[in-house]
Each structure stands twice: as structure tokens, then as C-alpha cells.
């Protein structure tokens, strides 16, 4: 299950930049509990069609941190880096 919550949409000429939160539930990630991943998309248009679309998000936040042993290690490293 995957849903997007759009926070900001900035349009200029034939281009748009969107910030969003992806709400994801997958039975093999985070023990089936919801995961929220922040991200952004850059979209370009021409003749009422999308000609370019690129998403930016932290794959570690979505996937690697949800794997039991690897996630614990990543969170330990993050805590130590912020001290």
C-alpha cells in the first residue's frame, strides 16, 4: 500500500517542483508497520504532457533502515554523528 501527501507545489514556466511524503506499508518492511518517507519530484512539461520526471528521496529511510540488523546499525551511526 502506498499513498502520497503533497506538501508544496512550485510551478514556473513549463516546470514544477513538488515536495511530498510517501506513506508506505509493505509486509516485509518495518514488520508491516507504516513507513513515512519525505521526498521531492522535478517535473517538466511540453504540449500538455510530462516530458521529464525525477524523484528524489532517501532510499535508506525507505528500505535500509527497515531491515532489522542493518537498520539498527544505521540508526546507531546516525545517533553518533549527531553528538
Beta strands, then each sheet from edge to edge (+ up, - down):
strand 1: 2-12
strand 2: 15-24
strand 3: 35-46
strand 4: 49-57
sheet 1: 1+ 2- 3+ 4-
end
